[in-house]
Amino acid sequence: MSEMNIVIVGLGLIGGSLAKAFTKYTNCHVAGFDSSPATLEAALACGAVTKAGDEDDLAQADIVYLCLYPQADIDFVRAHLSSFTANTVVTDVCGIKAEVCRGLCRLAEKGGFIYCGAHPMAGTEKHGFSASNADMFKGASYILVPCGAPEKVCELLRQTAYRLGFGRSVSTTPERHDQLIAFTSQLPHALACAYVMSPRCPEHRGFSAGSYRDVSRVANINEVMWSELFLDNRTALTEEMDTLLKNLTDIRNAVADNDQPRLEALLRKGRLIKEALGE
C-alpha cells in the first residue's frame, strides 16, 4: 500500500490516537484540524501531525477522518464541501451511525466525495489529546458501515486499520450498529453514572475492590459528547434501559420478598448466559 495523505479533523482521544498511530506505524503525511490552538500545538510538537490542516490538505487527502462530535462532523463537511474531490474518501469515528450516516451521505451526494462510516471500538474513560495513545487500537475491532461505499473503499479503510494495529473488522448497517452499541457501550455508561449517584459512593474507600472499579470506571464521562450520543440513539438506548430496569426489578423484588429460590434462579440465569459466551 502506497503512503497516503491523511487528514484528521478533531485531535481528541480518538483523533489524537489515530494521528499518533499513523505517525508511529506508517509514513503517511498527516495534517490535523482542531479548534484548540493549544491542542494543535501539542500535536505538532510531538510529531503526531505534520502540519495544521487547511483547504489544500482536504483537496489532496486520500482519507479524511472526522473525529468530532456527530453534528460537528456534519457541520465541518458542510462548511468545507467545496474542498473535497471525487477521489476523497471521508470516514468518521462516531459512536452512533444512523444520524451521522444520513447527514454525511447527503453531503457526499452533493459534494461528490466518497463516504464510508466507521467506528473504532477502542478508548478509555479519559478524553482529550493528552490521553491519546499510538497503541490505543492494538487488537481492537474496527466497525465499517459502508452506506453504499464501493468495496475497494471499504478494503482501503480495512487494510489501513490493520496497519494501525486493529485486530479485526466487521461490517454492518447503521441501524444494526446503533442497536448493538446501545447495549455494549451506551448502556454501561448510563449504568455507571447511575451507580455512582448512590449516597454511599463517597464512603466507598476501604470497602471497595474490583467490583466497584469495574462498574464505576466509565462514569468518568465526557457528558457533552455522551449526551449527544445518547439522544441521537434514544430509541435503541431506551429499549435497552427498559430491559435492564426489568431485570433489576426482578432481582430487587426477589430480595425484598426474601425469596431465595427465585433469587438463585435469576442469578443462575445471568451466570449461565455469561458462561455460554466463553468470556
C-alpha positions in Angstrom: 0.0 0.0 0.0 1.5 3.4 -1.0 1.8 6.1 1.5 -1.2 8.5 1.7 -2.2 12.0 2.5 -4.3 11.7 5.7 -6.4 14.5 7.3 -7.7 14.1 10.8 -10.4 16.5 11.9 -10.5 16.7 15.7 -7.5 15.7 17.8 -9.1 14.4 20.9 -8.8 10.9 22.4 -9.6 9.0 19.2 -8.4 11.6 16.6 -5.2 12.1 18.5 -4.6 8.4 18.8 -5.2 7.9 15.1 -2.6 10.7 14.3 -0.1 9.1 16.7 -0.7 5.6 15.2 -0.3 6.9 11.7 3.0 8.6 12.7 4.3 5.5 14.5 3.3 2.8 12.1 3.2 4.4 8.6 5.0 7.0 6.5 1.7 8.8 5.7 1.6 12.6 5.6 -0.9 13.6 8.4 -2.5 17.0 8.6 -4.7 17.9 11.6 -7.6 20.2 12.3 -8.6 21.2 15.8 -10.5 24.2 17.2 -8.0 24.5 20.1 -4.7 26.1 19.1 -3.1 24.5 22.2 -4.1 21.1 21.0 -2.7 21.7 17.5 0.5 23.0 19.1 0.8 19.9 21.2 0.1 17.6 18.2 2.7 19.4 16.1 5.3 19.4 19.0 5.1 15.6 19.5 5.0 14.9 15.8 1.5 13.4 15.7 0.7 15.6 12.8 2.9 17.0 10.1 1.1 20.3 9.8 -2.1 22.2 10.7 -4.7 21.3 8.1 -6.1 23.7 5.5 -8.2 23.6 2.4 -5.4 22.3 0.2 -4.9 19.4 2.6 -8.6 18.5 2.3 -8.4 18.7 -1.5 -5.3 16.5 -1.6 -6.4 14.0 1.0 -6.7 10.3 0.3 -8.6 9.7 3.5 -10.3 12.3 5.8 -11.1 11.0 9.3 -13.9 13.0 11.1 -13.3 12.8 14.8 -15.6 15.4 16.2 -19.0 15.1 17.9 -21.7 13.8 15.5 -23.3 17.1 14.5 -20.0 18.8 14.4 -18.7 16.3 11.8 -21.6 17.1 9.6 -21.2 20.8 10.1 -17.4 20.6 9.3 -18.0 18.8 6.0 -20.8 21.2 5.0 -18.5 24.2 5.7 -15.7 22.7 3.7 -17.7 21.0 1.0 -16.1 22.7 -2.0 -12.7 21.4 -0.9 -13.5 17.7 -1.3 -12.9 15.9 -4.6 -14.3 12.8 -6.3 -11.3 10.9 -5.1 -11.6 11.9 -1.4 -12.6 9.1 1.0 -14.4 10.6 4.0 -14.9 8.5 7.1 -15.8 9.1 10.7 -15.3 7.6 14.2 -18.7 8.4 15.8 -20.2 6.1 18.3 -23.6 6.3 16.6 -24.2 5.8 13.0 -27.8 6.3 11.7 -27.9 10.1 12.3 -24.3 10.7 11.1 -24.6 8.4 8.0 -27.8 10.2 6.9 -26.2 13.6 7.1 -22.9 12.6 5.5 -24.4 10.6 2.8 -26.5 13.6 1.7 -23.4 15.7 1.7 -21.4 13.1 -0.2 -24.1 13.1 -2.9 -24.0 16.9 -3.1 -20.2 17.3 -2.9 -19.2 14.3 -5.0 -16.8 12.7 -2.4 -17.0 9.1 -1.2 -18.3 8.4 2.3 -17.9 5.2 4.4 -18.9 5.2 8.0 -16.7 3.6 10.7 -16.4 3.2 14.4 -13.2 2.2 16.1 -14.1 0.1 19.2 -11.4 1.5 21.4 -11.0 4.2 24.0 -10.6 4.9 27.7 -12.6 6.7 30.4 -10.3 9.7 29.8 -10.6 12.2 27.0 -8.6 14.8 25.1 -5.3 14.8 23.2 -3.3 14.3 26.4 -5.0 10.9 26.8 -4.3 9.8 23.2 -2.0 6.8 22.6 -0.5 5.4 19.4 -1.2 1.9 20.6 -4.9 2.6 21.5 -6.1 0.4 18.8 -4.0 -2.7 19.3 -6.2 -5.8 18.8 -9.4 -3.6 18.7 -12.4 -4.1 16.4 -12.9 -1.7 13.5 -16.6 -1.5 12.5 -17.3 -0.5 9.0 -20.7 0.9 8.0 -20.4 1.2 4.2 -23.6 3.1 3.4 -23.2 2.2 -0.3 -19.4 2.8 -0.5 -17.6 0.7 -3.1 -15.9 -2.4 -1.7 -12.5 -1.1 -2.8 -13.0 1.8 -0.4 -14.1 -0.5 2.4 -11.0 -2.6 1.8 -8.8 0.5 1.8 -10.1 1.6 5.2 -9.9 -2.0 6.5 -6.3 -2.5 5.5 -5.4 0.9 6.8 -7.0 0.0 10.1 -4.9 -3.2 10.3 -1.7 -1.1 9.7 -2.7 1.0 12.8 -3.0 -2.1 15.0 -6.7 -3.1 14.8 -7.2 -6.8 15.2 -10.4 -7.4 13.3 -13.0 -5.6 11.2 -16.7 -6.2 10.9 -19.3 -4.6 8.6 -22.9 -3.7 9.4 -25.7 -1.3 8.7 -26.3 2.0 10.6 -29.4 0.6 12.3 -27.7 -2.7 13.5 -24.7 -0.8 14.7 -26.7 1.5 16.8 -28.8 -1.3 18.3 -25.8 -3.2 19.4 -23.8 -0.2 20.6 -26.8 0.8 22.8 -26.1 -2.4 24.6 -22.3 -2.8 24.6 -21.3 0.9 25.1 -24.1 3.3 25.9 -25.9 1.3 28.5 -22.8 0.6 30.6 -22.0 4.3 30.6 -25.5 5.1 31.8 -25.3 2.4 34.4 -22.0 3.6 35.7 -23.3 7.1 36.1 -26.5 5.9 37.9 -24.4 3.6 40.1 -22.1 6.4 41.5 -25.0 8.6 42.2 -25.7 6.5 45.3 -25.2 8.4 48.6 -22.9 5.5 49.6 -20.4 6.3 46.8 -18.4 8.9 48.6 -18.0 6.5 51.5 -16.6 3.6 49.5 -12.9 3.9 50.3 -11.7 1.0 52.3 -14.8 -1.0 51.4 -14.4 -1.5 47.7 -12.3 -3.6 45.3 -12.6 -4.9 41.8 -16.4 -4.9 41.6 -16.6 -1.2 42.4 -13.8 -0.3 39.9 -15.4 -2.4 37.1 -18.8 -0.9 37.4 -17.9 2.7 38.1 -14.9 3.2 35.7 -16.8 4.7 32.8 -18.7 7.1 35.0 -15.7 9.4 34.3 -17.6 10.6 31.3 -17.5 13.4 28.8 -21.1 14.5 29.4 -21.4 16.8 26.4 -20.4 14.1 23.9 -22.3 11.3 25.6 -25.4 13.3 25.9 -25.4 13.8 22.1 -24.7 10.1 21.5 -27.5 9.0 23.9 -30.1 11.3 22.4 -29.1 10.5 18.8 -29.7 6.9 19.6 -32.6 7.3 22.0 -34.9 4.6 20.6 -32.4 1.8 20.9 -31.0 3.0 24.2 -34.3 3.4 25.9 -35.2 -0.2 24.9 -32.0 -1.4 26.5 -32.7 0.7 29.6 -36.2 -0.8 29.8 -34.7 -4.3 29.7 -32.1 -3.6 32.3 -34.7 -2.0 34.6 -37.0 -5.0 34.3 -34.1 -7.4 35.1 -33.0 -5.2 38.1 -36.6 -5.0 39.3 -37.0 -8.8 39.2 -33.8 -9.2 41.3 -34.9 -6.4 43.6 -38.3 -8.0 44.2 -36.8 -11.4 44.9 -34.6 -9.8 47.5 -37.4 -7.7 49.0 -39.7 -10.8 49.2 -36.9 -12.9 50.9 -37.4 -15.4 48.1 -34.1 -17.3 47.9 -35.2 -19.9 45.2 -36.4 -17.1 42.9 -33.2 -15.1 43.6 -31.0 -18.1 42.9 -32.8 -18.8 39.7 -32.3 -15.2 38.4 -28.6 -15.1 39.4 -28.1 -18.6 37.9 -29.6 -17.4 34.6 -27.1 -14.5 34.4 -24.2 -16.7 35.2 -25.1 -19.3 32.6 -25.6 -16.7 29.9 -22.1 -15.3 30.7 -20.5 -18.7 30.8 -22.1 -19.7 27.5 -20.3 -16.8 25.8 -16.9 -18.2 26.9 -15.7 -14.8 28.1 
